[in-house]
Structures are given as C-alpha cells and as structure tokens.
Amino acid sequence: MPIRGPLIAPALRLRIGASVLSAARVADTRLVKQRLARFAREHRRYVAAQRKVSAIELRLRAARARLSQSDAMQDEAVETLARALVGDGHRRRNPFAAFGGPSPSKLSRLPFADEAEAVHHLVTAIQRSTGMTQRTSHAARAADKTAEAVEQAIIRVKQVEASVNAARRLRDAVGRGWHSAYTALKRGARAAGDEGAPELHAMLFAPSSRAPSKYRKRAVAKPTMPENAQHSANVVV
C-alpha cells in the first residue's frame, strides 16, 4: 500500500500499519525479521499515541458542549433580566440602554468571553442604580452567576485544548518514527526479492483493491409505466 511522505492522516496510518502486520503473519518474513520487529514496535507506539489523542478529543468535545450549554443558560438569564427591567418601566426595545448595555439580541450574539464580560458590566451598572425591584435584583444576580459559569467553561475548554495539542504533537513525533520504520521495512522487502523472496514486497505492501467504477455504482433503469397509466398521467383534470 503506497504512501506519499510522512504527513498522512492518522486513520490511514493505522490502517496501513494494520494491513502490513496482518500480511506479515502469513508471509515468510525471515529476511526482514529485524525491520519488521522495529515496525511492529513503532506501530504499537503510534496506536497508543493516537488512542490518547482520541480520548482527549472526546473530553474536548464534552467541554465545548458544556460551554455551549452554559452560554445558552446565560442567554436565558439575560432574557429574564430584560423582562424584569421592562416590568420596572424600562423600554421594551432595549431595556439595557439606560445601563450602557446592548440589546438582549445583540448581547447573545457576542463571542462567549465577550458576552460574559458584558453581562458582568451590565449587572454591576444595574446593581448601582436606584429603584430596582426584588425581581430585577434576583434576575441580575442569576445572570451574573451564569456569566461566571461561562468563564469557567471557557477556562476548561482552553485547558483541554492545550492537552489535545500536546498529545497531537507527541503522536506526530511518534509518527515520524513510524514512517522511518515503514520505509526501512519497505526497502528491505524490496531487496529481499534479490535474495529468494520475490513475492514478499507485494504481499506486505499490496495496493488497496478498488472495484472498477462501473461495479461501484450501477445505473438503475427507471420503471416504465403501462400505456394506460401514461395516458392517465397526461390527462388534465
């Protein structure tokens, strides 16, 4: 199975390695014994490194989902605060205008961190004002807490992003060793053809089989309508 250069997708690298090692189990590999053992070690290392990346990527997806959920709760709290202010007599179009804040719709469209910061500023301005009802005071505190939750979720996402980036760098470093061992094994298998094993290279590095295009997708003939059905279809009612 040919590859071009060391920069290939992890899934393809895993598939190639598994294919080579599977073929090696049914081939006479005595002439490339040491090279094959080296490649097997490097492939195991790469599999382990990729599994670690995959595990951290799952954590990253979960952290991002929690961030989105926290942001949705923040948007809901902002709407509740806006309704409370309208009840206090502020304008429906933008109940935050008197406190220097954007409208609820504009606020909810801000990036995560910017929205959380804007909510903190808005709550501070509201709490400094006079004549605030208990309902508005409660809604303001609730909005402030949701902004804090968003900020904590952002921190968590950044932490996991740093971990996944480090794991990917380690995997890529292992991948260079994998590619070196793969290339060495391939050269050895090709050279084995001059030492009595002419089929070894083809067995270990057989190209992936692909069916001809005419077999991958067959054209399906459209069913013909009976003559009377065609006539009925053309009748305008």
C-alpha angles and dihedrals in degrees: 000000000000123000129187114226130326096285102090131135116275093237091054092047091052092048093049093048093049090049094051094047092046091052091047091061092066099036133081100251100167092117091057098032097128095042091049092050090051092049091048090054093048091047092052089050091050093048090052092047092049092048089055090050091049092050093051091045088058089053090049092053089050092049091050090049090053089050091053090048092050090049091051090052089049091052090051091050090050090053090050090051091049092053091049091053091049086054088054090056103267121140117280093218092062116354089180095059094094089057097048095255131132122248117281091253093052091044092054091052094058120105114272098261094040092051093050091050091047091051091053091051091046093050091048091052092047093049091052092054124092128237095037114158124228090250092055092045091053092047091050093052091047092051090050091053092051089051089053090050090053091051091051090049090051090053090051092050091051091050093051091044089056090050094049092047090052091048091050092051090051091047091050090050089052087047091062089057089047091053092048091052091045092052092047092050091049092051090048093050091050091049089049087071088074092050101055104284105093094158098050098090093049092048096050098038104032112159116249111266117241125187117234113267093250088061095044093063126014122200112245113219114231112246113252118235120231114256093249091048090052090052091049091049091056095050112108111217 
